[in-house]
Amino acid sequence: MNPPAPAVATTVAGSLPKPSWLARPQVLWAPWQLAGEQLAEGKRDAVRAALKMQEAAGIDIVSDGEQSRMHFVHGFLQSIEGVDFARMKRIGIRADRYEADCPTVTGPVRRPRPVHAGEVRFARANTDRKLKFTLPGPMTMVDTLADEHYRDRAALGLALAELLNAEALELAALGVDVIQFDEPAFNVYMGEVREWGIAALERAAAGLKCATAVHICYGYGIKANVDWKKTLGGAWRQYEATFPLLAKSTIRQVSLECANSHVPMALIGLLAGKDVLVGAIDVATDAIETPEQVAATLRQALQYVKPQHLYGCTNCGMAPMARPVAEAKLRALAAGAAIVRAELEAGQHKG
Ligand code: ZN
């Protein structure tokens, strides 16, 4: 079994910027700059660089930075039968917050072979740190597809959860320490979360012996999301509906957005018993947090979460950011967590 986690360990939500020689920088769904064997080699080199960047910054639980997939949802779906990428359809996603070209579900979904096993083997062989691997959550996948077959979001979600579970069990067996499902859709369709979202998430995570996590955020720092956040008012209480459900679920860790957001910190008190990955780095601004700012966010969280259950994290993936900015932010994250750890060791936080 894993030893107990250190107090206020650090990790990332998932993605990191790709090198400009691999994919066009600072855009989502960035086209690859390489092809064939050069692309395969380029992805591996980028994973090595991403791992080293996190290690050098001082991040405790690292990820492959999602360097091998074009997008966090479509990367998995590209290998799934029943999903036709030749039939892309422009649809409104996240309750019509923005439009995206999405592949069409044309038949029963099936995973004919492992999707990410090669990537995980490579990442595992290239770092001694604890390794997180991210997969899209069932509801977020459903919301990023044009469905012409199931015509029932819950049915499609549960079908995708079965495939995710088979994949996740294989990845855990390859030495992944944390499997995280990304569910930004949980902040949009709170009724569906209750009706079928949690059940689908638990199905995807069933039987996993490694740590399981769910990441729920307000989206990448793209304009549509920044504009949406402006409509949410002074106190963002979306988490209030989902956290009590997650507290009762089998999922061990919850990754959420805090830095520069209007999420009342007290809401993480609803996650009793869970590991809480507090977003202490804003991915929607290039302004680099100071370690002291990171420490301030983490200190606030310590009012509601015990140190061994608190992780310093980024608000969301850093894929669309400039690489040097992401690197500096990771260093600030680790330095800020170190400040709080030192305070804990000196007995300055009495819980
Ligand atoms: Zn996110």
Boltz pocket constraint, residues with backbone or C-beta under 6 A from the ligand:
constraints:
  - pocket:
      binder: B
      contacts: [[A, 13], [A, 184], [A, 215], [A, 216], [A, 217], [A, 218], [A, 219], [A, 220], [A, 315], [A, 316], [A, 317]]
      max_distance: 6.0
